[in-house]
Amino acid sequence: MEGVWQTERGAPLLLFAVPNEETRSNDWAIGIPHLASLILTHEMDGEIVGLDAFAPDHPPVAPLFFGFRVMVGVGVLMLLVSWFGAWHFWRNKPVPKPYMYALVGMTFSGWVATLAGWYVTEIGRQPWLVSGVLRTSEAVTPVASSSVGISLALYLLTYVVLLVAYIHTLFYLARKGVQAAPTSSTTSKAAL
């Protein structure tokens, strides 16, 4: 996840980089000096064990590296959007219309962050299913690949149907809420 190829002290926290498996280095790296060591070891010059210590038994670096950043980035974006709305609510001010569009755009952000986290988990444990005990290659199923493909297609179809039903329900409830918005005459009748 950190893109640390060689064991080092005072490792930077890489905000962006393109991991290069061939050269075992990061291209176009932008990092904050010593921050990865501080986060992981609680010391500015703490030692972080690099991927060189695990060669060749380490997962593919690029998908793990980017999956982790997508997960964290979307999580931070969700926090910022919610804090912006809470700040407007606390100040008792109406939220700007673009914020409402941003909320619609954030509808699936939790799903994206969760999926990215799942990728990090599943890719990050490779080549092991159980670290040091069972390798992925030792647990391959004897079931034909066509059967596995059909099973996967059925799962995907089920999730697409659930997704469509979810979106339909969201829009249905949103339209119903707009139609049922109280007017001043409704509010005054309720007060009597």
C-alpha positions as CSV (number, residue, x, y, z in Angstrom):
1,M,0.0,0.0,0.0
2,E,2.8,2.4,0.8
3,G,4.9,1.7,-2.3
4,V,8.1,1.2,-0.2
5,W,10.4,-1.0,-2.3
6,Q,13.5,-1.0,-0.1
7,T,13.7,-1.1,3.7
8,E,14.3,2.5,4.8
9,R,14.2,4.8,7.7
10,G,12.2,8.1,7.6
11,A,10.1,6.8,4.7
12,P,7.9,9.5,3.0
13,L,4.1,9.1,2.7
14,L,3.5,8.9,-1.0
15,L,0.5,11.0,-2.1
16,F,1.0,10.0,-5.7
17,A,3.4,7.7,-7.6
18,V,3.4,5.2,-10.4
19,P,4.8,1.9,-9.0
20,N,7.2,0.3,-11.5
21,E,7.5,-3.5,-10.9
22,E,10.3,-3.8,-13.5
23,T,12.7,-1.3,-11.9
24,R,11.3,-1.9,-8.4
25,S,10.9,1.8,-7.8
26,N,8.2,4.5,-8.0
27,D,8.0,6.9,-11.0
28,W,6.7,10.5,-10.5
29,A,6.6,10.1,-6.8
30,I,5.1,13.0,-4.7
31,G,5.5,12.4,-1.0
32,I,5.6,14.0,2.4
33,P,9.0,13.3,4.0
34,H,9.1,11.0,7.1
35,L,5.3,10.8,7.4
36,A,4.9,7.1,6.5
37,S,7.4,6.3,9.1
38,L,5.6,8.5,11.7
39,I,2.2,6.9,10.9
40,L,3.4,3.3,10.9
41,T,6.1,3.3,13.6
42,H,5.2,6.5,15.6
43,E,8.8,7.7,15.0
44,M,10.0,10.2,12.4
45,D,13.0,8.0,11.5
46,G,11.2,4.7,12.1
47,E,12.2,1.8,9.9
48,I,9.7,0.5,7.4
49,V,10.4,-3.0,5.9
50,G,10.3,-2.7,2.2
51,L,9.0,-5.2,-0.4
52,D,12.6,-6.3,-1.0
53,A,12.4,-8.3,2.2
54,F,9.4,-10.3,0.8
55,A,10.6,-10.9,-2.8
56,P,9.2,-12.7,-4.7
57,D,6.2,-13.3,-2.3
58,H,4.6,-9.9,-2.5
59,P,1.3,-8.9,-4.2
60,P,1.2,-6.8,-7.3
61,V,2.0,-3.3,-6.1
62,A,0.2,-0.9,-8.5
63,P,-3.4,-2.2,-8.0
64,L,-2.9,-2.3,-4.2
65,F,-1.2,1.2,-4.2
66,F,-4.0,2.8,-6.2
67,G,-6.8,0.9,-4.5
68,F,-5.7,2.1,-1.1
69,R,-5.5,5.7,-2.3
70,V,-9.0,5.5,-3.9
71,M,-10.4,4.1,-0.6
72,V,-8.8,6.8,1.6
73,G,-9.5,9.6,-0.9
74,V,-13.2,8.8,-1.2
75,G,-13.4,8.5,2.5
76,V,-11.8,11.9,3.0
77,L,-14.1,13.4,0.3
78,M,-17.2,11.9,2.2
79,L,-16.0,13.6,5.4
80,L,-15.5,17.0,3.7
81,V,-18.9,16.9,2.0
82,S,-20.6,16.0,5.3
83,W,-18.7,18.6,7.3
84,F,-19.7,21.2,4.8
85,G,-23.4,20.4,5.1
86,A,-23.1,20.2,8.9
87,W,-21.4,23.6,9.0
88,H,-24.2,25.1,7.0
89,F,-26.8,23.4,9.2
90,W,-25.1,24.6,12.3
91,R,-25.0,28.2,11.1
92,N,-28.7,27.8,10.1
93,K,-28.0,28.8,6.5
94,P,-29.4,27.2,3.4
95,V,-26.9,25.0,1.5
96,P,-26.0,26.1,-2.0
97,K,-27.6,24.3,-4.9
98,P,-24.3,22.9,-6.2
99,Y,-24.0,21.2,-2.8
100,M,-27.2,19.3,-3.5
101,Y,-25.8,18.1,-6.8
102,A,-22.6,17.1,-4.9
103,L,-24.8,15.0,-2.5
104,V,-26.4,13.2,-5.4
105,G,-22.9,12.6,-6.9
106,M,-21.8,11.2,-3.5
107,T,-24.7,8.6,-3.4
108,F,-22.4,5.7,-4.3
109,S,-19.2,7.0,-2.7
110,G,-19.5,4.6,0.3
111,W,-19.8,1.8,-2.2
112,V,-16.7,2.9,-4.1
113,A,-14.7,3.2,-0.9
114,T,-15.8,-0.2,0.3
115,L,-15.1,-1.8,-3.1
116,A,-11.6,-0.2,-3.2
117,G,-11.0,-1.5,0.4
118,W,-12.1,-5.0,-0.6
119,Y,-9.6,-4.9,-3.6
120,V,-6.9,-3.8,-1.2
121,T,-7.7,-6.7,1.1
122,E,-8.0,-9.4,-1.6
123,I,-5.0,-8.2,-3.7
124,G,-2.9,-7.4,-0.6
125,R,-2.9,-11.0,0.7
126,Q,-1.6,-12.5,-2.5
127,P,0.1,-15.0,-3.1
128,W,-1.4,-16.3,0.2
129,L,-4.9,-17.3,1.3
130,V,-3.6,-17.9,4.8
131,S,-0.3,-16.1,5.3
132,G,2.6,-18.6,5.5
133,V,0.2,-21.6,5.5
134,L,-1.9,-21.8,2.3
135,R,-1.0,-20.3,-1.1
136,T,-3.6,-19.2,-3.6
137,S,-2.2,-21.7,-6.1
138,E,-2.8,-24.6,-3.7
139,A,-6.5,-23.7,-3.2
140,V,-7.6,-23.5,-6.8
141,T,-10.9,-25.2,-7.3
142,P,-11.3,-28.3,-9.5
143,V,-14.6,-26.8,-10.8
144,A,-14.5,-26.0,-14.5
145,S,-13.9,-22.3,-15.3
146,S,-17.1,-22.1,-17.3
147,S,-19.1,-23.0,-14.2
148,V,-17.2,-20.4,-12.2
149,G,-18.0,-17.9,-14.9
150,I,-21.7,-18.7,-14.9
151,S,-21.8,-18.3,-11.1
152,L,-20.0,-15.0,-11.3
153,A,-22.4,-13.8,-14.1
154,L,-25.4,-14.7,-11.9
155,Y,-24.0,-12.9,-8.9
156,L,-23.4,-9.8,-11.1
157,L,-26.9,-10.0,-12.5
158,T,-28.3,-10.2,-9.0
159,Y,-26.4,-7.2,-7.9
160,V,-27.4,-5.2,-11.0
161,V,-31.1,-5.9,-10.3
162,L,-30.6,-4.9,-6.6
163,L,-28.8,-1.7,-7.8
164,V,-31.6,-0.8,-10.2
165,A,-34.2,-1.4,-7.5
166,Y,-32.2,0.7,-5.0
167,I,-31.8,3.7,-7.4
168,H,-35.5,3.4,-8.4
169,T,-36.5,3.5,-4.7
170,L,-34.3,6.5,-4.0
171,F,-35.8,8.5,-6.8
172,Y,-39.3,7.4,-5.9
173,L,-38.9,8.5,-2.3
174,A,-37.3,11.7,-3.3
175,R,-40.2,12.6,-5.6
176,K,-42.7,11.6,-3.0
177,G,-40.9,13.8,-0.4
178,V,-40.9,16.8,-2.7
179,Q,-44.7,16.4,-3.4
180,A,-45.5,16.0,0.3
181,A,-43.5,19.1,1.4
182,P,-45.6,21.1,3.9
183,T,-47.0,24.4,2.7
184,S,-47.8,27.3,5.0
185,S,-51.5,26.5,5.0
186,T,-50.8,22.8,6.0
187,T,-48.5,24.0,8.8
188,S,-51.2,26.4,10.2
189,K,-53.9,23.7,10.1
190,A,-51.6,21.4,12.0
191,A,-51.1,24.1,14.6
192,L,-54.9,24.3,15.2
